[in-house]
Amino acid sequence: MFLVRVVTCMVSLLGRAKKLYEPKDFFERLSIPPAGMIWRSMLSACRVVGNLEVSIYALGMSISYILLFSIYANNRM
């Protein structure tokens, strides 16, 4: 559980720095599957930045459709 919290913090920090591809690459190298909390943090960062590509990838790993809808609405899709 500690590792999940650390990774969630890292995703949040990278998202605030608008570096959304770094966590995506990190997840692909990670030896444990990322938890839902991590993907929700990734989707929240995508919402702030407005990145649809990474948000769709994160949605495939999560069930947070409400955050994706918010991203689409902000981008007027």
Order of alpha helices (4+ residues) and beta strands (2+ residues): alpha-alpha-alpha-alpha-alpha
